[in-house]
Amino acid sequence: MSHFGFENDVHNVLRLDMPITNAPMARWQRKASTSNSTNTNSLSPNRNVNSSVSLSKTPSKTPGKNGKTQNTPSKAGGDRFIPTRNNKQLDVASFLISKENEPVEETASSTAPNQKAWSVTLNGYDIEEAKILHLGGKPQNAPEGYQNNLKVLYSQVSTPVSIKKSRYISSVPERILDAPDIKNDFYLNLMDWGRQNLLAVGLTSHVYLWDAGAGDIVLLKKMEDDSEYICSVSWSKDGNFLAIGTSDCKVELWDVQYQKRLRSMDGHLARVSCLCWNDHILSSGSRSGLIHQHDVRLADHHIFTFGGHTQEVCGLTWSPDGKYLASGGNDNMVYIWPVTTGSEYQAIHALNEHQGAVKALAWCPWQPNILASGGGTSDRHIRIWNANSGSCISALDTCSQVSSLVFAPNYKELVSGHGFAHDKVIIWKYPSLSKVAELEGHEDRVLNLALSPDGSIVASVAADETIRLWKSFEKDAVKKPKPTSSIIQQHIR
């Protein structure tokens, strides 16, 4: 009998649909009983209202095993990072942000010290000087005697390099000289400025000298035949002698101090349109396309001839070191000739990239192997050449006829004179060839440029019968007030 009773108990235990009498109360049963008790208490008139509110709240502790509660771990390195912030700093930051949007109220000046004292007492610092983000500490100063080529960034002392003087380039010429009856011929070279600060100008059949220091004017030469005219002038290196090329195929040498002609050298078959000195050697180019070399110390002055141009030679210039002679002609060619005394007189470079007559030629004083050339109306380009290799380093389209070029060493710039279609003088930064300034005022094409001995003034003579002196390269020039409209004019004869 006992055996059957044991089997019956086992069978009842294994049945899943039987209620568990000894198990804890289910969650839904606890909720139901709790809601019933809450409703009953809320309807009771003798029960306090606060007690009903407290009973409706969710229990603050979740019942767990053995009656213990589960708390958030307090150890560092949990599943997330909760930064520790100062509540006072957050309150100050919130106040400052909200204060920016509020209109400023005018307060009496007497309350300002009191407010500052209250702020320091309550907060420990002045609220007006508080910052939301503040980096503590001061920048470090460089040790005494420490020098760094990179200019230490954290140094608080301003360096003298940061103080730059502004350069003022006047758009108005310093002086204007009249040059009446100047011959409007692109291929002639009618002006040169010597080392003795004398400006020589050829006006038709006359040669005048203007003393830039004293302002005196001297008539040096007059052609015997009124039908003949002056074609070119060029000063010797020391500025004591002036070479004059004429339309009657002659080259004359004058002593300026005594105003006396020393000699007249023949040999050309056409007008002498350009001249250039290299110590005691005088080079002359003519319309025939030939370049003669004269040794002015010898009675038989003609020593050799360069023959490469097929048309008129209108530009001649020796390099600063005297190694190369550059020539430009109406055949659009630029030749670079070596200084030689042998029997071979061949050009080392024949440059043919210009599409117009090349009159404007200039060597760079601080880079003796660099040559600048400018083309005429059909070309309008300025080109920079390497005389050693014969390669074109850079080219610039000026959109205007280039009649003359000169380097300004004071600021390492290149100055160009232009004819059609702009008739102006332009200053370019070298070697970038970026435009620095435009000097306007001439009413006809610029024929020639000349630089003063100190390099501070460039003179431009134009077909409008004026010579304008532009003081654009004065060293350490400071900004000057704009000059008055009155301009000093002086006749050159």
Solvent accessible surface area in square Angstrom, and as a share of the most:
residue,aa,sasa,rsa
1,M,199,0.89
2,S,99,0.64
3,H,112,0.50
4,F,143,0.60
5,G,36,0.34
6,F,134,0.56
7,E,87,0.39
8,N,87,0.45
9,D,87,0.45
10,V,63,0.36
11,H,111,0.49
12,N,61,0.31
13,V,120,0.69
14,L,131,0.65
15,R,105,0.38
16,L,177,0.88
17,D,107,0.55
18,M,87,0.39
19,P,104,0.65
20,I,138,0.70
21,T,119,0.69
22,N,148,0.76
23,A,48,0.37
24,P,127,0.80
25,M,107,0.48
26,A,41,0.31
27,R,166,0.61
28,W,176,0.62
29,Q,74,0.33
30,R,110,0.40
31,K,128,0.54
32,A,46,0.36
33,S,57,0.37
34,T,77,0.45
35,S,53,0.34
36,N,92,0.47
37,S,54,0.35
38,T,32,0.19
39,N,88,0.45
40,T,92,0.53
41,N,29,0.15
42,S,67,0.43
43,L,153,0.76
44,S,43,0.28
45,P,127,0.80
46,N,147,0.75
47,R,129,0.47
48,N,92,0.47
49,V,108,0.62
50,N,108,0.55
51,S,37,0.24
52,S,22,0.14
53,V,79,0.45
54,S,65,0.42
55,L,93,0.46
56,S,78,0.50
57,K,138,0.59
58,T,120,0.70
59,P,105,0.66
60,S,115,0.74
61,K,132,0.56
62,T,109,0.63
63,P,110,0.69
64,G,34,0.32
65,K,172,0.73
66,N,128,0.66
67,G,67,0.65
68,K,145,0.61
69,T,54,0.32
70,Q,172,0.76
71,N,130,0.66
72,T,118,0.68
73,P,111,0.70
74,S,116,0.75
75,K,175,0.74
76,A,107,0.83
77,G,83,0.80
78,G,52,0.50
79,D,146,0.76
80,R,180,0.66
81,F,171,0.71
82,I,120,0.61
83,P,51,0.32
84,T,141,0.82
85,R,148,0.54
86,N,80,0.41
87,N,114,0.58
88,K,99,0.42
89,Q,118,0.52
90,L,88,0.44
91,D,94,0.49
92,V,18,0.10
93,A,21,0.16
94,S,69,0.45
95,F,98,0.41
96,L,30,0.15
97,I,96,0.49
98,S,53,0.34
99,K,79,0.33
100,E,140,0.63
101,N,130,0.66
102,E,103,0.46
103,P,117,0.74
104,V,145,0.83
105,E,138,0.62
106,E,177,0.79
107,T,94,0.54
108,A,61,0.47
109,S,101,0.65
110,S,81,0.52
111,T,51,0.30
112,A,57,0.44
113,P,86,0.54
114,N,74,0.38
115,Q,92,0.41
116,K,104,0.44
117,A,55,0.43
118,W,158,0.56
119,S,10,0.06
120,V,70,0.40
121,T,113,0.66
122,L,139,0.69
123,N,44,0.23
124,G,58,0.56
125,Y,83,0.32
126,D,17,0.09
127,I,30,0.15
128,E,118,0.53
129,E,124,0.56
130,A,24,0.18
131,K,136,0.58
132,I,89,0.45
133,L,159,0.79
134,H,127,0.57
135,L,167,0.83
136,G,66,0.63
137,G,75,0.72
138,K,186,0.79
139,P,77,0.49
140,Q,139,0.62
141,N,107,0.55
142,A,34,0.26
143,P,90,0.56
144,E,179,0.80
145,G,74,0.71
146,Y,116,0.44
147,Q,166,0.74
148,N,61,0.31
149,N,148,0.76
150,L,151,0.75
151,K,104,0.44
152,V,35,0.20
153,L,173,0.86
154,Y,103,0.39
155,S,44,0.28
156,Q,114,0.51
157,V,121,0.70
158,S,92,0.60
159,T,59,0.34
160,P,112,0.71
161,V,92,0.53
162,S,78,0.50
163,I,134,0.68
164,K,170,0.72
165,K,149,0.63
166,S,73,0.47
167,R,69,0.25
168,Y,55,0.21
169,I,38,0.19
170,S,24,0.15
171,S,67,0.43
172,V,42,0.24
173,P,12,0.08
174,E,99,0.44
175,R,62,0.23
176,I,9,0.05
177,L,0,0.00
178,D,29,0.15
179,A,0,0.00
180,P,35,0.22
181,D,76,0.39
182,I,12,0.06
183,K,70,0.30
184,N,80,0.41
185,D,25,0.13
186,F,13,0.05
187,Y,60,0.23
188,L,1,0.01
189,N,30,0.15
190,L,3,0.01
191,M,10,0.05
192,D,39,0.20
193,W,21,0.08
194,G,4,0.04
195,R,149,0.54
196,Q,94,0.42
197,N,51,0.26
198,L,30,0.15
199,L,0,0.00
200,A,0,0.00
201,V,0,0.00
202,G,0,0.00
203,L,0,0.00
204,T,51,0.30
205,S,9,0.06
206,H,31,0.14
207,V,0,0.00
208,Y,17,0.07
209,L,6,0.03
210,W,5,0.02
211,D,40,0.21
212,A,29,0.22
213,G,65,0.62
214,A,72,0.56
215,G,19,0.18
216,D,84,0.44
217,I,55,0.28
218,V,48,0.28
219,L,85,0.42
220,L,13,0.06
221,K,19,0.08
222,K,106,0.45
223,M,10,0.05
224,E,172,0.77
225,D,74,0.38
226,D,110,0.57
227,S,85,0.55
228,E,43,0.19
229,Y,40,0.15
230,I,1,0.00
231,C,0,0.00
232,S,0,0.00
233,V,7,0.04
234,S,10,0.06
235,W,16,0.06
236,S,11,0.07
237,K,129,0.55
238,D,61,0.32
239,G,1,0.01
240,N,64,0.33
241,F,66,0.28
242,L,0,0.00
243,A,0,0.00
244,I,0,0.00
245,G,0,0.00
246,T,1,0.00
247,S,20,0.13
248,D,52,0.27
249,C,34,0.20
250,K,77,0.33
251,V,0,0.00
252,E,8,0.03
253,L,11,0.05
254,W,27,0.09
255,D,23,0.12
256,V,16,0.09
257,Q,147,0.65
258,Y,157,0.60
259,Q,95,0.42
260,K,124,0.53
261,R,116,0.42
262,L,82,0.41
263,R,59,0.21
264,S,49,0.31
265,M,1,0.00
266,D,84,0.44
267,G,43,0.41
268,H,12,0.05
269,L,153,0.76
270,A,22,0.17
271,R,15,0.06
272,V,0,0.00
273,S,0,0.00
274,C,2,0.01
275,L,15,0.08
276,C,21,0.13
277,W,28,0.10
278,N,25,0.13
279,D,89,0.46
280,H,64,0.28
281,I,27,0.14
282,L,0,0.00
283,S,0,0.00
284,S,0,0.00
285,G,0,0.00
286,S,0,0.00
287,R,122,0.45
288,S,49,0.32
289,G,0,0.00
290,L,67,0.33
291,I,1,0.00
292,H,13,0.06
293,Q,0,0.00
294,H,0,0.00
295,D,9,0.05
296,V,28,0.16
297,R,160,0.58
298,L,84,0.42
299,A,100,0.77
300,D,111,0.58
301,H,26,0.12
302,H,71,0.32
303,I,65,0.33
304,F,21,0.09
305,T,38,0.22
306,F,0,0.00
307,G,54,0.52
308,G,24,0.23
309,H,13,0.06
310,T,112,0.65
311,Q,85,0.38
312,E,13,0.06
313,V,0,0.00
314,C,0,0.00
315,G,3,0.03
316,L,18,0.09
317,T,23,0.13
318,W,24,0.08
319,S,5,0.03
320,P,73,0.46
321,D,68,0.35
322,G,14,0.14
323,K,116,0.49
324,Y,40,0.15
325,L,0,0.00
326,A,0,0.00
327,S,0,0.00
328,G,0,0.00
329,G,0,0.00
330,N,46,0.24
331,D,24,0.12
332,N,50,0.26
333,M,36,0.16
334,V,0,0.00
335,Y,30,0.12
336,I,0,0.00
337,W,5,0.02
338,P,34,0.22
339,V,82,0.47
340,T,29,0.17
341,T,132,0.77
342,G,39,0.37
343,S,99,0.64
344,E,124,0.55
345,Y,64,0.24
346,Q,131,0.58
347,A,30,0.23
348,I,74,0.37
349,H,38,0.17
350,A,58,0.45
351,L,11,0.06
352,N,103,0.53
353,E,74,0.33
354,H,4,0.02
355,Q,116,0.52
356,G,5,0.05
357,A,13,0.10
358,V,0,0.00
359,K,8,0.03
360,A,3,0.02
361,L,19,0.09
362,A,9,0.07
363,W,16,0.06
364,C,0,0.00
365,P,60,0.38
366,W,70,0.25
367,Q,73,0.32
368,P,51,0.32
369,N,41,0.21
370,I,8,0.04
371,L,0,0.00
372,A,0,0.00
373,S,0,0.00
374,G,0,0.00
375,G,0,0.00
376,G,3,0.02
377,T,59,0.34
378,S,90,0.58
379,D,10,0.05
380,R,66,0.24
381,H,49,0.22
382,I,0,0.00
383,R,32,0.12
384,I,3,0.01
385,W,3,0.01
386,N,37,0.19
387,A,0,0.00
388,N,93,0.48
389,S,69,0.45
390,G,16,0.16
391,S,56,0.36
392,C,42,0.25
393,I,96,0.49
394,S,38,0.25
395,A,53,0.41
396,L,44,0.22
397,D,75,0.39
398,T,11,0.07
399,C,73,0.43
400,S,1,0.00
401,Q,11,0.05
402,V,0,0.00
403,S,1,0.00
404,S,11,0.07
405,L,11,0.06
406,V,25,0.15
407,F,7,0.03
408,A,0,0.00
409,P,57,0.36
410,N,37,0.19
411,Y,50,0.19
412,K,104,0.44
413,E,2,0.01
414,L,0,0.00
415,V,0,0.00
416,S,0,0.00
417,G,0,0.00
418,H,0,0.00
419,G,0,0.00
420,F,118,0.49
421,A,52,0.40
422,H,81,0.36
423,D,34,0.18
424,K,25,0.11
425,V,0,0.00
426,I,5,0.02
427,I,0,0.00
428,W,14,0.05
429,K,79,0.33
430,Y,20,0.08
431,P,97,0.61
432,S,79,0.51
433,L,14,0.07
434,S,59,0.38
435,K,105,0.45
436,V,57,0.33
437,A,22,0.17
438,E,61,0.27
439,L,1,0.01
440,E,98,0.44
441,G,34,0.32
442,H,14,0.06
443,E,149,0.67
444,D,53,0.28
445,R,55,0.20
446,V,0,0.00
447,L,1,0.01
448,N,9,0.05
449,L,17,0.08
450,A,7,0.05
451,L,35,0.17
452,S,8,0.05
453,P,68,0.43
454,D,96,0.50
455,G,3,0.03
456,S,9,0.06
457,I,32,0.16
458,V,0,0.00
459,A,0,0.00
460,S,0,0.00
461,V,0,0.00
462,A,0,0.00
463,A,16,0.12
464,D,33,0.17
465,E,72,0.32
466,T,21,0.12
467,I,0,0.00
468,R,29,0.10
469,L,7,0.04
470,W,2,0.01
471,K,73,0.31
472,S,5,0.03
473,F,0,0.00
474,E,57,0.26
475,K,136,0.58
476,D,115,0.59
477,A,14,0.11
478,V,83,0.47
479,K,150,0.63
480,K,96,0.41
481,P,120,0.75
482,K,154,0.65
483,P,68,0.43
484,T,103,0.60
485,S,114,0.73
486,S,92,0.60
487,I,64,0.32
488,I,109,0.55
489,Q,117,0.52
490,Q,48,0.21
491,H,119,0.53
492,I,0,0.00
493,R,112,0.41
